[in-house]
Amino acid sequence: MESAKSADSFSVEVAYALPERQSIIALVVEPGTTLEQAVVASGILAQYPEIDLATAKTGIFGRLAKRDQPLRAGDRVEIYRPLIADPKEVRRQRAAQGKAMKKGGGGSEEAGEAV
């Protein structure tokens, strides 16, 4: 038997996306393979040198997962990019703009009352 993979091996995917392109790499791993081991084995770090696995958030199917998480058959490992803007701050700014628009509102009501 020259096969490097055992009968227990299974398929997983490693995914990373930029706004203009995404990569999903399928690979076969052995039982006990961790999320980090799969990322390294996929070769995705060579394709995207900007990924710093020590600081990047990772997950499995959209749920955050630690790098030492063992994988299961069919898992999709995801490497997340840092956020450009803090979502809470963006919501806060939108809310403030909405309040300002209501306070300053168009003046048509006042013109109708001036009779």
N, C-alpha and C positions, 0 to 999 in steps of 0.2 A: 504494500500500500504506500504509494508515494504522495498521497494527498496530505497537505500540510494542515488541513482542518479536520477536526474530529466529526463524528456523526452527530454530536450534540451542538455543533456550531450553528449559529443563526444569523439572520440578516438584520442590520440596522441602517439608518441613514444619519448623516451629519449635514446640517444645513446652516448656511450663513447668507445674509442678504444685505446688499447695499441698495440705495434708491434706484440705481440704474441696472443692477444685475443681481442674480442670486445663484448660489451653487448648492446643489443637493447631491451628496456623494454616498452611494450605497456601498456597504462593505459587509463582509462576513466576519463575525467575531466568535470567540470562545466563551463559554459560560464563565461568569465572574469578571468579564471585562467591564471596566469602569467607564463612565462618561469621558473622563480625561484621556484614557487610553484609546478610546474610539476616535476622539478628535485628532490625536497625534497620528494614529494609524491611517486616518483618512487622507492625510497630506494637505488638508485645507489650510494649515498654518503657513505652508510654503506659498500657496496661491494668494493668501491675504496676509502679508507680513505685518499689517497694522493691528492684527488681533494679538492682544496680550492676554493669554489664557489665565495668567495669575490674577488679573483684575476684571476680566470680562465676565458678565453674568451668563450663566448657561441654564438650559432647561431641557425638559423632555415633553414634547407636545404642548408647548405653551405654559408649562408649569415650571417654576424655578426648581432647579436641582443642583446639588453639590457635585463637584468634580469627582468625588469618590463614590458616587451613586452607581451600583451595579446595573447593567442594562438587561433588558428582556427582549425577546424576539419581537421584531417589528418596531422598536422604539425609534423615534426621530429626535436626535440630539440637535438642539438649537443653540447657536452662539449669538448673544444679543449685543447690539451696538449700544454705546451710551446715548442717553437722550440729549437732544440739542437744547431743548427748553424744558424747564420744570413744569409739568402739567398743572400743578396746583397754582403756580404763579400765573400761568396763562389764563386759567379760569378766573382768578382774582382780577386780572386786568380786564377781561371781558365783562365781568360783573360791574366793575367800576365804570366802564364805558357805557353800559346799559343804563346805569343810574344817572349819569351825566346827561344822556340823551333825553330821559324822561323829565328831568328837572328843566332843561333848556327848551323843551318841546316847541314846536313850530309857531306859536303866537296866534294861530287862527282862532283859537277859543277866546283869547283876550279881545281880538278885533270884533268878534260877534257881541261881546258884552258891553262894548263902549257906546252903545246906542242910547 
